[in-house]
Amino acid sequence: MATTVERDLPTEESRDLLALVREIATEELAPKAAQAEADGEFPREVFRTLGKTGLLSLPYPEEVGGGGQPYSVYLQVLEELAAAWGTIALGVSVHTLSCFPLAQFGTREQQERWLPGMLGGDTLGGYCLSESHSGSDAAALRTRAVRDGDTYVVDGTKAWITHGGAADFYALMARTGEDGPRGISCLLVDAGTPGVHGAAPEKKMGFTGSRTSQVLFEGARVDADRLLGEEGQGFSIAMSALDSGRLGIAACAVGIAQAALDAAVAYAKDRQQFGKRIIDFQGLSFLQADMATQVEAARALYLAAAARRDAGRAFSQQAAMAKLFATDACMKVTTDAVQVLGGAGYVSDWPVERYFREAKVLQIVEGTNQVQRLVIGRHLAR
Ligand SMILES: Cc1cc2nc3c(=O)[nH]c(=O)nc-3n(C[C@H](O)[C@H](O)[C@H](O)COP(=O)(O)OP(=O)(O)OC[C@H]3O[C@@H](n4cnc5c(N)ncnc54)[C@H](O)[C@@H]3O)c2cc1C
């Protein structure tokens, strides 16, 4: 279902955009979500449809094929998509993250060559940072890119990659130099490059429609002109991308939490015990009041961080706070939604058990919530 959240949008164009997204969410996405997630099929066609509607390029400039929308508008679109179907919102967020290194750090020539194709809607991106031994400690990555004439020869295995094996391109962080963050570079890799393969999909607890897998690089030759930024700049590019990406995860979390709240309230108005609606029992009403407050607070926090980003101000600390708070709120709200529905909350005839399973991973991806606290703590210590 689309949410009924009242939104404060800056332009007529953005109001029309949100109305269109609600229509797509209600008519196209929500009716398919439960079955598609149960089947575990990656919904590639849905991304193609969204791409044609311009929803895979919203926060990027119009000159390079983007939608030219403020980040705050893009995030509210994500929130609406997440309320209807989490896998789709997460996929749009990851695709947007994967375009960021080229859009922000590529040369004009590189952008003109590749960005229109990446933002045009026919292709889907993946972001390759994590490896099995280097998750939170991402700077310890081992995938190597060795310069050989006009190419880099890439060897290594990336882990947990959203759209792994399904993406058309990867923003790849690989080691071109010394140990540690300064030896890492960012390459834009065509997924069709010989020697690049996606492994079998991971069997996940939630987001079962979203494809997550290892991506193997086995002697893959990547043209040297696909280096984004300078050699050795890859780690700071990766972190900069994650600052923006974390806001996307926060918006997904708010969308899922809103959907769980809406489902809980609707059920509690309908369900009767002891001769009255269960929403009229103070014990349950207070629980839902807390859920609603968490959702509102999380939304306000991500919008405040996005407003800083849109105004060109530093927002890294605020993005970490928004991701931390919104995903913890999502976990709490979805857990309580299961409680509101009682036994019905625990079975797949109602959507809240899916929201609950999806919430968990949002506390882990794009930096665990412990890592968000590290980021916030470092800002405080400066
Ligand atoms: C469904 C899914 C999709 C993903 N998609 C992508 C993707 O598209 N691209 C990508 O690159 N990665 C992706 N990831 C990887 C994700 O970013 C990592 O799982 C995450 O960064 C944590 O790394 P880890 O799993 O190795 O856990 P670890 O780093 O091993 O952490 C284990 C635990 O230790 C804690 N911990 C670690 N270090 C510290 C510390 N210094 N202080 C306190 N606590 C600490 C962590 O918070 C966590 O609780 C995905 C993961 C999942 C599950």
Ligand as a Chemical Component Dictionary entry (heavy atoms), coordinates in Angstrom:
data_LIG
# 
_chem_comp.id                   LIG 
_chem_comp.type                 NON-POLYMER 
_chem_comp.pdbx_formal_charge   0 
_chem_comp.three_letter_code    LIG 
# 
loop_
_chem_comp_atom.comp_id 
_chem_comp_atom.atom_id 
_chem_comp_atom.alt_atom_id 
_chem_comp_atom.type_symbol 
_chem_comp_atom.charge 
_chem_comp_atom.model_Cartn_x 
_chem_comp_atom.model_Cartn_y 
_chem_comp_atom.model_Cartn_z 
_chem_comp_atom.pdbx_ordinal 
LIG C1  C1  C 0 21.940 -8.291 2.486  1  
LIG C2  C2  C 0 23.275 -7.609 2.454  2  
LIG C3  C3  C 0 23.582 -6.758 1.406  3  
LIG C4  C4  C 0 24.833 -6.142 1.334  4  
LIG N1  N1  N 0 25.159 -5.379 0.230  5  
LIG C5  C5  C 0 26.428 -4.926 0.094  6  
LIG C6  C6  C 0 26.837 -4.278 -1.126 7  
LIG O1  O1  O 0 26.043 -4.078 -2.045 8  
LIG N2  N2  N 0 28.133 -3.891 -1.250 9  
LIG C7  C7  C 0 29.046 -4.091 -0.255 10 
LIG O2  O2  O 0 30.199 -3.707 -0.445 11 
LIG N3  N3  N 0 28.687 -4.700 0.911  12 
LIG C8  C8  C 0 27.404 -5.127 1.105  13 
LIG N4  N4  N 0 27.036 -5.763 2.261  14 
LIG C9  C9  C 0 28.033 -5.990 3.307  15 
LIG C10 C10 C 0 27.793 -5.149 4.550  16 
LIG O3  O3  O 0 28.130 -3.808 4.284  17 
LIG C11 C11 C 0 28.613 -5.786 5.690  18 
LIG O4  O4  O 0 27.933 -6.983 6.041  19 
LIG C12 C12 C 0 28.763 -4.871 6.869  20 
LIG O5  O5  O 0 29.597 -3.786 6.556  21 
LIG C13 C13 C 0 29.346 -5.617 8.080  22 
LIG O6  O6  O 0 30.466 -6.352 7.738  23 
LIG P1  P1  P 0 30.577 -7.894 8.191  24 
LIG O7  O7  O 0 29.314 -8.578 7.784  25 
LIG O8  O8  O 0 31.849 -8.431 7.694  26 
LIG O9  O9  O 0 30.577 -7.857 9.783  27 
LIG P2  P2  P 0 31.841 -7.591 10.718 28 
LIG O10 O10 O 0 32.571 -6.400 10.273 29 
LIG O11 O11 O 0 32.588 -8.860 10.878 30 
LIG O12 O12 O 0 31.111 -7.237 12.079 31 
LIG C14 C14 C 0 30.604 -8.240 12.979 32 
LIG C15 C15 C 0 30.105 -7.489 14.234 33 
LIG O13 O13 O 0 31.211 -6.795 14.861 34 
LIG C16 C16 C 0 30.882 -5.430 15.036 35 
LIG N5  N5  N 0 32.084 -4.607 14.900 36 
LIG C17 C17 C 0 33.040 -4.678 13.933 37 
LIG N6  N6  N 0 33.981 -3.746 14.144 38 
LIG C18 C18 C 0 33.613 -3.054 15.262 39 
LIG C19 C19 C 0 34.168 -1.970 15.999 40 
LIG N7  N7  N 0 35.300 -1.367 15.622 41 
LIG N8  N8  N 0 33.517 -1.537 17.111 42 
LIG C20 C20 C 0 32.358 -2.135 17.506 43 
LIG N9  N9  N 0 31.789 -3.155 16.844 44 
LIG C21 C21 C 0 32.404 -3.609 15.744 45 
LIG C22 C22 C 0 29.878 -5.135 13.912 46 
LIG O14 O14 O 0 29.094 -3.998 14.203 47 
LIG C23 C23 C 0 29.063 -6.425 13.903 48 
LIG O15 O15 O 0 28.089 -6.378 14.914 49 
LIG C24 C24 C 0 25.773 -6.358 2.370  50 
LIG C25 C25 C 0 25.439 -7.179 3.453  51 
LIG C26 C26 C 0 24.216 -7.817 3.498  52 
LIG C27 C27 C 0 23.917 -8.732 4.655  53 
# 
loop_
_chem_comp_bond.comp_id 
_chem_comp_bond.atom_id_1 
_chem_comp_bond.atom_id_2 
_chem_comp_bond.value_order 
_chem_comp_bond.pdbx_ordinal 
LIG C1  C2  SING 1  
LIG C2  C3  SING 2  
LIG C2  C26 DOUB 3  
LIG C3  C4  DOUB 4  
LIG C4  N1  SING 5  
LIG C4  C24 SING 6  
LIG N1  C5  DOUB 7  
LIG C5  C6  SING 8  
LIG C5  C8  SING 9  
LIG C6  O1  DOUB 10 
LIG C6  N2  SING 11 
LIG N2  C7  SING 12 
LIG C7  O2  DOUB 13 
LIG C7  N3  SING 14 
LIG N3  C8  DOUB 15 
LIG C8  N4  SING 16 
LIG N4  C9  SING 17 
LIG N4  C24 SING 18 
LIG C9  C10 SING 19 
LIG C10 O3  SING 20 
LIG C10 C11 SING 21 
LIG C11 O4  SING 22 
LIG C11 C12 SING 23 
LIG C12 O5  SING 24 
LIG C12 C13 SING 25 
LIG C13 O6  SING 26 
LIG O6  P1  SING 27 
LIG P1  O7  DOUB 28 
LIG P1  O8  SING 29 
LIG P1  O9  SING 30 
LIG O9  P2  SING 31 
LIG P2  O10 DOUB 32 
LIG P2  O11 SING 33 
LIG P2  O12 SING 34 
LIG O12 C14 SING 35 
LIG C14 C15 SING 36 
LIG C15 O13 SING 37 
LIG C15 C23 SING 38 
LIG O13 C16 SING 39 
LIG C16 N5  SING 40 
LIG C16 C22 SING 41 
LIG N5  C17 SING 42 
LIG N5  C21 SING 43 
LIG C17 N6  DOUB 44 
LIG N6  C18 SING 45 
LIG C18 C19 SING 46 
LIG C18 C21 DOUB 47 
LIG C19 N7  SING 48 
LIG C19 N8  DOUB 49 
LIG N8  C20 SING 50 
LIG C20 N9  DOUB 51 
LIG N9  C21 SING 52 
LIG C22 O14 SING 53 
LIG C22 C23 SING 54 
LIG C23 O15 SING 55 
LIG C24 C25 DOUB 56 
LIG C25 C26 SING 57 
LIG C26 C27 SING 58 
# 
